[in-house]
Amino acid sequence: MHPRKIRFILMLLTFICMGHPLFAQNIELLSQLVNGGSSVSTLEDDILFFDSGNKVVISSVYFPGTPDVMGSFLLDATILDMDIENNFLSVLDANGYFNLFNVTDPEAVVFQDSIYLGEVFFDPIFDEYAAQVISHENMVFILREDQGLTVIDISQPTSCEIIGSYGSQGPYNYRSMAISANHMLLGVGGSAWDDFFLETIDITDPANPLPVGSVSLSDAPEGVTVSGNTAFVAAAMQGLVSINVSDMSSPTVLDTSYWDGWYTEVVVAGDYAYVACDASGMNIIDISDPASMDDTPVGIYHPEGEFTLCTDIGIDGEYVFLATGGTGLHIIDISSATEPTFVASGSPSSGGGAFGVDYKDDYVFIADYQNDLTIVDVADPYNPFIVRNVGFEGIGLKVEIFEDLAYVSGTYGLHIVDISNPLEAHIVGEYLHGRYGYAVWAHGVDVQGDICYLSYTRRGLYILDVSDPANIIELSHYAPEDNAINDVQIVDSLAYLVFRSNGGVYPDPDLPYMEVLNISDPTNPQLVGSWTGSVEWAWGNSLIVRDSIAYMLDNEGLFILDVSDPTEISQLGVWDPGGWNFKLSDSGDLLFIAKENGGMKVVDVSDPTNPNRVANFHTIDWCADVAINDSLVYIADYDGGLLIAQHDFLTVAIDEGKKRTIPETFSLEQNYPNPFNPTTTIAYNIPYRSETKLTIHDIVWSQTNSVHLI
């Protein structure tokens, strides 16, 4: 009938014979492909350490124009910050752990110790969580916005110990820190929204930090550094603030320089301050007279790409290392301060910042923040590798495959990519309503024949003739009062729409949450029915409709609706785990749910009135999308990139959807891995439903195992 892949485990076969429950609950990570955005870095002896989601990349920059990746290693969570001293790398992760590694040999990094510092409420897309790490004389100083300062003694690397702390978990919002001799400078936000200051702390005794003085600021002190008797603060939209700290008990503001953007970090070399400015790039400011700084930078570096997020700067001689978020780590020549020049990337850019995922044949297609559409060869799921990146204006959000075309929804609209040959994939058509600096966020897409249904979170539903992708024709536009539509599903002559927030901004029980349109005439869609929902705050994200049942995912949970009569939609069941839920994918009686920081959930909906979670799989950070291919699960994780996992549910799912074709002959594919001790996966094709017997021979022991498959 359709391709099937069965994982053979002797214990699993024993369970079948013993009559164990239908659903097993094991999901195993096979591989991870991550290498993209960068937000922090540190440098020692021409060796650069920087993050890529949850991966630490180690690169030699002895020749900055040709950096050489020497090694890398993965953590279990997104990296918040890191610093290095004497070959000991200190890393703070989003799970709340301080981790210490010996990186003397970049190809054989040795874990030393870790300390749990408490839960981190970190959201990599919508929230900025302030955290900083400084290594200094066998001490590691960690600043967290929700905890203040923690001092860790690493003189015994395999037995690290917290020896001191400063600050509280009260109203203060700790943003940044720097060390000057025996003093620590802390950038702090107070209890009020406009209460910001720089505080000086005596750390002569690191186990007992003592407050010395403070000075008020007008905006958030996102970064701070000290040069001689002057501190320089990157104070958000106040700009660069110079402060006299010759008397730590009475610091005084000297001057402020502001040009553009949200200032996030600052480093100083000679007469210049190098300031990271969020989406504006890097400004170079003359500080030869700290009391009289010009607002106009002497030089500006703006990375290519619209959605950069410059957050960290390192400097070594004539080179700056700028972490730009979505576009990776940039190495910049600053030998001329008036003309900073891009030299190289820290490493090749690939599948980081993953938002959407789909598959076809032996390829996975990722809609990601950085490269728009990334194509990955997954013929061997243990060793995925990138074969092509297809770029376009804006960023990719979701991707859906229909025959030989990938439909990528993104910042400004729809991008159609010919994937008939994935190695030569290219854009064949676009339908855009946004433009540079004006995002409209196309989100949901479905295709039926030559008609594409595209939902915008700000502009409603567009029905398009895509028979010629190079010449897309708008057939109609459906824009109800609540036009924030996050997803669309087409079943025969009906279009099912799920709305955002019962009105886009504020909840309104009188506005519809889901609508059903008659699209038998695509040029004139007609409202058939609607459902208003029953939650106070609804942010619909994903929708699947099959067998007269709609599965709708939102910020409150999973709603299961009877849509057999679209004029009288009723609720059958609800699965309400709380928190944000983003994307649905289905396989038989199982729904796979991408659940923000909650990872991937698997819900049994064989009884629609009583949905039940049967498995949970922890991802790296922001679980954004899931695609199912029989026993294989492809997960788009914002910071983790592409995760490939395998489940051992005993049901064999047959995908009757639009993305598969019926094989014409019997075929048996090569198993992987080979040899398969202790497990293997075998794919086979059959042209029609039938009883199937698969026999496995052991040529060494002359034994035979067989299993009947229906």
C-alpha positions in Angstrom: 0.0 0.0 0.0 2.5 2.6 1.2 6.1 2.6 2.5 6.3 1.3 6.0 9.3 1.1 8.3 9.4 -1.4 11.1 11.9 -1.5 14.0 12.8 -5.0 15.1 13.7 -5.5 18.7 13.5 -9.0 20.2 12.2 -7.7 23.5 9.5 -5.8 21.6 8.4 -9.0 19.8 8.2 -10.7 23.2 6.0 -8.0 24.5 3.6 -8.6 21.6 3.4 -12.3 22.4 2.8 -11.5 26.1 -0.1 -9.2 25.3 1.3 -6.0 26.6 -0.6 -2.7 26.0 -0.9 -1.5 22.5 1.2 1.7 22.9 4.8 1.5 24.0 6.2 4.8 25.3 9.9 4.9 24.2 11.2 7.6 21.9 15.0 7.5 21.1 17.0 10.4 19.7 19.0 9.2 16.7 20.8 12.3 15.7 20.9 16.1 15.9 21.9 18.6 13.2 22.6 22.0 14.6 24.8 24.8 13.4 23.4 28.3 13.0 22.8 31.3 15.1 25.2 32.6 17.7 24.7 34.9 20.7 27.8 34.6 22.9 31.5 34.0 22.4 34.8 34.0 24.3 38.5 33.9 23.2 41.8 32.6 24.5 45.1 32.2 22.8 43.6 32.5 19.3 41.0 29.8 20.0 37.5 31.1 19.7 34.6 29.5 21.5 31.0 30.4 20.5 27.6 29.0 20.7 25.2 27.6 18.1 22.0 26.8 20.0 23.1 24.1 22.4 26.4 23.4 20.7 29.8 24.9 21.7 31.9 25.4 18.6 35.7 25.6 19.0 37.5 27.4 16.1 41.1 28.5 15.6 41.3 32.1 14.5 45.0 32.3 14.3 44.3 33.3 10.7 41.0 35.2 11.2 40.2 35.2 7.5 40.2 31.4 7.4 38.9 30.2 10.8 39.4 26.4 11.3 36.8 24.5 13.3 38.7 22.3 15.7 35.9 20.6 17.5 32.5 21.0 19.0 30.3 19.4 21.7 26.6 19.5 22.7 24.9 20.5 25.9 21.4 19.5 26.9 20.0 23.0 26.6 20.6 26.4 25.0 23.8 28.2 26.0 23.2 31.5 27.8 26.8 32.6 28.2 30.3 31.3 28.6 33.8 32.4 29.5 37.3 30.8 29.5 40.4 31.1 31.6 43.5 28.8 31.6 41.8 26.3 29.3 38.8 25.9 31.6 35.5 26.8 29.9 32.6 27.9 32.1 29.1 27.6 30.5 25.7 28.6 31.8 22.8 26.8 30.1 19.0 27.4 29.9 18.4 24.4 32.2 19.9 26.4 35.0 23.3 24.6 35.2 26.8 26.0 35.5 29.1 23.6 33.6 32.9 23.4 33.7 35.0 21.8 30.9 38.7 21.3 30.3 39.3 22.3 26.7 43.0 21.9 26.5 42.4 19.5 23.6 39.5 20.9 21.5 39.0 17.5 19.9 38.7 15.8 23.3 36.9 18.1 25.7 36.7 16.8 29.2 33.7 17.5 31.5 34.8 18.6 35.0 31.7 19.4 37.1 28.3 21.1 37.1 26.2 22.9 39.7 22.4 23.5 39.5 21.6 27.1 40.1 17.8 26.9 39.8 15.2 27.0 37.0 15.6 29.5 34.2 12.5 31.1 32.7 14.0 31.4 29.2 12.2 32.0 26.0 14.6 32.2 23.0 12.2 34.0 20.7 10.0 36.4 22.7 12.0 37.0 25.8 15.6 38.2 26.4 17.0 36.5 29.5 20.0 38.4 30.9 22.8 36.2 32.0 26.6 36.6 32.1 29.6 34.5 33.0 33.1 35.9 33.9 36.1 33.7 34.8 38.6 35.4 37.0 41.5 34.0 39.1 40.0 30.5 39.8 36.6 32.1 40.4 33.6 32.1 38.2 31.1 35.0 38.6 27.6 34.2 37.3 25.0 36.9 36.9 21.4 36.0 36.3 18.6 38.5 36.0 16.4 36.7 38.5 19.1 35.8 41.0 21.8 38.4 41.0 25.5 37.4 41.5 26.7 33.8 42.3 30.4 33.2 43.0 31.9 29.7 42.3 35.3 28.5 43.3 36.8 26.3 40.5 40.3 25.8 42.0 39.3 22.2 42.3 37.8 21.7 38.8 36.1 18.4 39.5 34.6 19.6 42.8 33.4 23.2 42.2 31.8 25.0 45.1 29.5 28.0 45.5 31.2 30.3 48.0 29.3 33.6 47.8 26.4 35.5 46.4 25.0 39.0 46.1 21.5 40.2 45.2 18.0 38.8 45.7 15.1 37.3 43.8 13.0 40.4 44.5 12.2 43.2 42.2 15.7 43.8 40.9 16.5 42.8 37.3 20.2 42.1 37.0 21.5 42.8 33.4 25.3 43.0 33.2 28.6 42.9 35.0 32.3 43.7 34.7 35.3 43.4 36.9 37.9 46.1 37.7 40.6 45.1 40.2 38.8 44.2 43.4 35.5 45.6 42.3 32.5 44.3 40.4 30.2 46.6 38.5 26.6 45.5 38.2 24.0 46.8 35.7 20.7 46.6 37.5 17.0 47.4 36.8 15.0 48.2 39.9 11.4 47.7 40.9 10.0 50.4 38.6 10.0 50.2 34.8 12.2 53.3 34.6 14.5 52.5 37.6 18.0 51.6 36.3 21.4 52.0 37.9 25.0 50.9 37.9 26.1 49.4 41.2 29.7 49.0 42.5 30.5 46.0 44.6 33.7 45.2 46.6 34.8 41.6 45.9 38.1 41.7 47.8 36.5 38.7 49.6 34.6 36.9 46.9 32.7 34.9 49.5 31.3 38.2 50.9 30.6 40.8 48.1 29.8 44.2 49.7 27.9 47.1 48.0 30.0 50.3 47.7 28.1 52.8 45.6 25.8 53.4 42.7 24.7 55.8 39.9 21.4 56.2 38.1 20.8 55.5 34.4 17.9 56.2 32.1 17.6 52.8 30.4 18.5 49.2 30.9 22.3 48.6 31.4 22.6 45.7 29.0 26.4 45.7 28.9 29.2 47.2 30.8 33.0 47.3 30.6 35.8 49.2 32.4 38.8 50.9 30.9 41.1 52.6 33.4 39.0 54.9 35.6 36.1 54.9 33.2 33.2 52.5 32.9 31.2 52.3 29.7 27.6 51.1 29.8 25.6 50.0 26.8 22.3 51.3 28.1 19.7 50.2 25.6 18.1 53.4 24.0 19.9 55.7 26.3 23.0 54.8 24.3 26.6 54.5 25.4 27.1 56.1 28.9 30.6 56.9 30.2 31.0 56.9 34.0 33.9 58.1 36.2 34.7 55.2 38.6 37.9 56.5 40.0 36.0 56.6 43.3 34.0 53.4 43.4 31.9 54.8 46.3 30.7 57.7 44.2 30.6 56.9 40.4 29.4 59.9 38.3 28.1 60.0 34.7 30.4 61.9 32.3 28.6 61.8 29.0 26.2 59.9 26.7 26.5 59.0 23.1 23.5 57.7 21.1 23.0 57.1 17.4 20.5 54.3 16.7 19.2 51.0 18.0 19.0 49.2 21.3 22.6 49.1 22.7 23.3 45.6 24.1 27.1 45.2 24.7 30.3 47.2 24.7 34.0 46.5 24.6 36.8 49.0 24.5 40.2 49.0 22.7 42.4 52.1 22.7 40.4 55.2 21.9 37.3 53.4 20.6 34.3 51.7 22.0 32.7 48.9 20.0 29.0 48.7 20.7 26.6 45.9 19.7 23.3 47.5 18.7 20.6 44.8 18.5 19.3 44.9 14.9 21.4 47.9 14.0 24.7 46.1 13.9 27.9 47.5 15.5 28.8 51.2 16.2 32.3 52.3 16.7 32.5 55.4 19.0 35.5 57.7 19.7 36.0 57.7 23.4 39.4 59.4 23.5 37.7 62.0 25.7 35.1 60.1 27.7 33.5 63.3 28.9 32.8 64.5 25.4 31.7 61.7 23.1 30.2 62.4 19.7 26.8 60.9 19.0 27.9 60.1 15.4 29.9 56.8 15.2 33.2 57.0 13.4 32.4 53.6 11.8 29.4 51.3 11.5 29.1 47.6 10.6 25.7 46.2 9.6 25.5 42.5 9.0 23.6 41.2 6.0 20.2 40.0 6.8 17.1 41.7 8.2 16.7 39.9 11.5 20.1 40.0 13.1 20.2 40.3 16.9 23.7 41.6 17.8 24.2 40.6 21.4 27.9 40.0 22.1 31.3 41.4 21.1 34.8 40.0 21.6 38.0 41.8 20.4 41.5 40.6 19.7 44.0 43.1 18.2 42.6 44.2 14.9 39.6 41.9 14.8 36.2 41.9 16.4 34.1 38.8 16.9 30.4 39.8 16.7 27.6 37.4 17.6 24.6 38.3 15.4 22.0 35.8 16.5 20.3 34.5 13.4 23.2 35.1 11.0 25.9 33.5 13.1 29.2 34.8 14.3 31.0 37.4 12.2 34.7 38.1 12.2 35.4 41.8 11.4 38.6 43.6 10.5 38.8 46.9 12.5 42.3 47.9 11.5 40.5 51.0 10.1 37.9 52.1 12.6 36.1 54.1 10.0 35.7 51.2 7.7 35.0 47.9 9.6 35.1 45.1 7.1 33.6 41.6 7.2 36.3 38.9 7.0 34.7 35.5 7.7 32.1 33.6 9.6 33.0 31.6 12.6 31.8 28.5 10.8 29.5 27.5 7.9 25.9 28.5 8.5 23.3 25.7 8.5 20.3 24.4 10.3 19.9 26.6 13.4 16.8 28.5 14.3 14.4 25.9 13.0 10.7 26.8 12.9 9.1 24.4 10.5 9.8 20.9 9.1 8.4 18.5 6.5 9.8 15.5 4.6 9.7 13.7 1.3 11.5 10.6 0.3 15.0 10.7 1.9 15.0 14.5 2.5 13.9 16.7 5.3 13.0 20.4 4.6 13.5 22.9 7.4 12.1 26.4 7.4 14.6 28.3 9.6 15.5 31.7 10.9 18.8 31.9 9.1 18.8 30.1 5.8 15.1 30.3 5.0 14.8 26.7 3.6 17.4 24.1 4.5 17.4 20.7 2.8 18.9 17.8 4.7 19.7 14.3 3.4 18.3 11.9 6.0 18.6 8.6 4.1 20.7 7.5 7.1 18.9 9.1 10.0 22.0 8.6 12.2 24.0 10.8 9.9 22.0 13.7 8.4 23.8 16.2 6.4 22.8 19.5 4.6 22.7 19.4 0.8 21.3 22.8 0.0 20.1 26.1 1.4 17.5 28.2 -0.5 17.4 31.8 0.5 14.8 34.5 0.1 13.8 37.8 1.5 12.5 37.5 5.1 12.6 34.3 7.2 11.0 30.9 6.8 8.2 29.9 9.3 6.5 26.8 8.1 7.1 24.4 5.2 4.7 22.0 3.5 5.5 19.6 0.7 3.1 18.9 -2.1 4.5 16.6 -4.8 7.6 18.3 -6.2 7.1 21.7 -4.6 7.9 23.1 -1.2 5.5 25.8 0.0 7.4 28.0 2.6 5.4 30.6 4.5 7.4 33.3 6.0 7.8 36.9 7.1 6.3 38.5 4.0 4.3 35.8 2.2 4.7 32.6 0.3 7.8 31.2 -1.4 7.4 28.2 -3.7 10.5 26.0 -4.2 11.0 23.4 -6.9 12.4 20.3 -5.0 12.2 17.8 -7.9 16.0 17.6 -7.5 16.8 18.6 -3.9 20.4 19.2 -4.8 19.4 21.9 -7.2 16.3 23.3 -5.4 15.3 26.8 -6.4 12.5 29.3 -6.0 10.0 29.1 -8.9 7.4 31.6 -7.5 6.5 34.0 -4.7 3.4 35.7 -3.4 4.3 38.5 -1.1 2.4 41.2 0.8 5.1 42.4 3.1 8.3 44.2 2.4 11.6 45.0 4.2 10.8 46.3 7.6 7.1 45.5 7.3 6.2 41.9 8.2 2.8 40.4 7.6 3.6 36.8 8.7 2.2 34.3 6.3 1.6 31.2 8.6 -0.6 28.4 7.4 -0.7 26.9 3.9 -2.6 24.1 2.2 -2.8 23.0 -1.4 -5.5 21.2 -3.3 -4.7 20.6 -7.0 -3.7 23.9 -8.5 -5.2 26.0 -5.7 -3.2 27.2 -2.7 -4.8 28.5 0.4 -2.6 30.8 2.3 -3.4 32.3 5.8 -1.8 35.5 7.1 -1.8 36.3 10.8 -2.6 39.9 9.8 -4.5 39.8 6.5 -6.9 36.9 6.4 -7.1 34.1 3.8 -5.8 34.3 0.2 -7.0 31.7 -2.3 -4.4 31.5 -5.1 -4.1 29.8 -8.5 -0.6 28.3 -8.5 -0.9 26.2 -11.7 2.0 28.4 -12.9 4.1 29.2 -9.8 5.9 32.0 -11.8 2.6 33.7 -12.4 0.4 33.3 -9.2 -3.1 34.6 -9.6 -5.2 35.7 -6.7 -8.7 34.1 -7.0 -10.2 35.6 -3.8 -9.4 37.1 -0.5 -11.4 36.3 2.7 -10.9 38.9 5.4 -13.4 38.6 8.3 -13.5 41.1 11.2 -11.1 38.8 13.0 -8.5 38.4 10.2 -5.6 36.9 12.3 -5.7 33.4 10.8 -2.9 31.1 11.9 -3.7 27.9 10.0 -5.9 26.5 7.2 -6.9 23.0 6.3 -8.7 21.9 3.1 -11.0 18.9 3.0 -12.9 18.4 -0.3 -14.9 21.6 -0.8 -14.5 23.0 2.8 -11.8 25.2 4.2 -11.2 25.1 8.0 -9.7 28.2 9.5 -8.2 28.6 13.0 -8.0 32.1 14.4 -5.5 33.8 16.8 -6.6 35.2 20.1 -10.4 35.4 19.4 -9.8 38.7 17.7 -6.0 39.0 17.3 -5.3 41.1 20.3 -7.8 40.7 23.1 -10.2 37.8 23.8 -13.8 38.3 22.8 -16.3 35.5 23.3 -18.5 36.9 20.6 -15.9 36.4 17.8 -15.4 33.1 16.1 -12.4 30.9 17.0 -12.8 28.6 14.1 -14.6 29.1 10.8 -15.6 26.7 8.0 -15.9 28.0 4.4 -17.5 26.5 1.4 -14.8 26.8 -1.3 -16.5 24.8 -4.1 -16.1 28.1 -6.0 -12.6 29.3 -5.0 -13.4 32.8 -6.3 -16.3 33.2 -3.9 -15.8 31.5 -0.5 -18.9 31.3 1.7 -19.1 31.0 5.4 -20.8 27.8 6.5 -20.3 27.6 10.2 -18.1 28.7 13.1 -17.1 27.8 16.7 -16.4 30.4 19.4 -14.5 28.2 21.8 -14.6 28.2 25.5 -11.3 29.6 26.8 -10.5 33.0 28.0 -7.4 33.4 25.9 -7.1 31.5 22.7 -4.2 31.6 20.3 -4.8 29.0 17.7 -1.7 27.6 16.0 -2.3 24.4 14.2 -5.2 22.4 12.8 -5.7 18.9 11.4 -9.1 17.7 10.0 -9.9 14.0 9.2 -12.9 11.7 9.3 -15.3 14.5 10.4 -13.1 15.4 13.4 -11.0 18.5 13.8 -8.0 18.6 16.0 -7.2 22.2 17.0 -4.1 23.2 18.9 -3.8 26.4 20.8 -2.1 28.0 23.8 -4.5 26.2 26.2 -4.2 22.7 24.8 -5.8 20.4 22.2 -9.5 20.7 21.3 -11.2 17.8 19.5 -14.2 18.9 17.6 -17.0 17.1 15.7 -17.3 18.8 12.3 -19.5 16.2 10.7 -22.1 19.0 10.4 -20.0 22.2 9.9 -23.1 24.3 10.7 -23.2 22.8 14.2 -19.7 22.2 15.4 -19.4 20.7 18.9 -16.6 19.8 21.2 -15.8 16.1 21.8 -12.8 16.3 24.1 -10.0 18.4 25.3 -6.4 17.7 26.4 -5.3 20.7 28.4 -1.6 20.6 29.6 -1.3 24.4 29.8 1.5 26.4 28.3 2.1 27.2 24.6 1.4 24.5 22.0 2.6 25.2 18.4 2.2 22.4 15.8 0.4 19.2 15.2 1.3 16.1 13.2 -0.6 12.9 13.1 0.0 9.2 12.7 -2.9 6.8 13.0 -4.5 7.3 16.4 -1.5 9.4 17.7 -1.0 13.1 17.6 2.5 14.5 17.9 2.5 18.0 19.5 5.3 20.5 19.4 5.0 22.2 22.8 7.3 25.2 23.1 9.6 24.6 26.1 7.7 21.4 26.9 9.3 19.4 24.1 7.2 16.9 22.1 4.1 15.3 23.5 2.4 12.2 22.0 -1.4 12.0 22.6 -3.6 9.0 21.9 -6.9 10.1 20.4 -8.3 6.7 19.6 -11.2 7.8 21.9 -11.8 11.4 20.8 -13.7 12.1 24.0 -10.8 11.1 26.2 -7.5 12.1 24.7 -4.5 10.7 26.7 -0.8 11.5 26.6 1.2 8.4 26.1 4.7 9.8 25.7 6.9 12.8 26.2 10.2 13.6 24.5 12.5 16.3 25.8 13.9 18.6 23.1 16.7 21.2 23.4 14.7 24.3 23.9 11.8 25.7 21.7 10.0 22.7 20.1 8.5 24.4 17.0 7.3 21.7 14.6 7.0 18.0 14.1 6.8 15.8 11.0 6.2 12.0 11.1 7.5 9.4 8.8 6.3 6.0 10.2 8.5 5.3 13.1 10.8 8.3 12.5 10.0 11.7 14.0 11.6 14.9 12.6 11.5 17.8 15.1 12.3 21.4 14.4 13.8 22.9 17.5 14.5 26.6 17.4 17.9 26.4 19.1 18.5 22.6 18.6 18.0 22.6 14.8 16.8 19.3 13.4 16.3 16.4 15.8 15.7 12.9 14.4 14.0 10.5 16.8 12.5 7.1 16.6 9.4 5.8 18.5 8.5 2.2 19.2 4.8 2.4 19.3 3.5 -0.9 18.2 0.9 0.5 15.7 2.0 0.8 12.1 0.8 4.1 10.7 -0.2 4.3 7.1 -0.1 7.9 5.8 -3.0 8.3 3.3 -2.2 11.9 2.8 -1.3 14.0 -0.2 2.4 13.6 0.1 2.8 9.9 -0.7 2.3 7.9 -3.8 1.2 4.3 -4.1 4.1 2.0 -5.1 3.6 -0.1 -8.2 5.8 -3.0 -7.2 7.0 -4.9 -4.2 10.4 -3.7 -2.9 12.6 -4.2 0.2 15.2 -1.5 1.1 18.6 -1.8 2.8 18.3 -1.8 6.5 20.0 0.8 8.7 22.2 0.7 10.7 24.0 -2.3 9.2 25.0 -4.5 11.0 21.9 -4.1 13.2 23.0 -5.4 16.5 21.0 -4.7 18.7 18.4 -2.9 16.6 17.7 -2.1 12.9 15.1 -0.4 10.7 13.9 -2.1 7.5 11.8 -0.3 4.9 9.6 -2.1 2.5 6.9 -1.2 -0.1 3.7 -3.1 -1.1 1.3 -2.0 -3.8 -1.9 -3.0 -2.0 -3.1 -4.1 1.5 -2.1 -7.7 2.2 -0.7 -10.0 4.8 3.0 -9.6 4.9 5.6 -12.0 6.3 9.2 -10.7 6.8 11.8 -13.3 7.6 15.2 -12.5 9.1 18.0 -15.0 8.8 21.1 -15.3 11.0 23.7 -16.7 8.7 26.2 -17.3 11.6 23.9 -19.4 13.8 21.6 -20.7 11.1 18.6 -19.3 13.0 15.5 -17.7 11.5 13.2 -15.1 13.0 10.0 -14.1 11.3 7.1 -11.7 11.9 3.7 -11.4 10.3 2.7 -7.9 9.3 -0.8 -6.9 8.2 
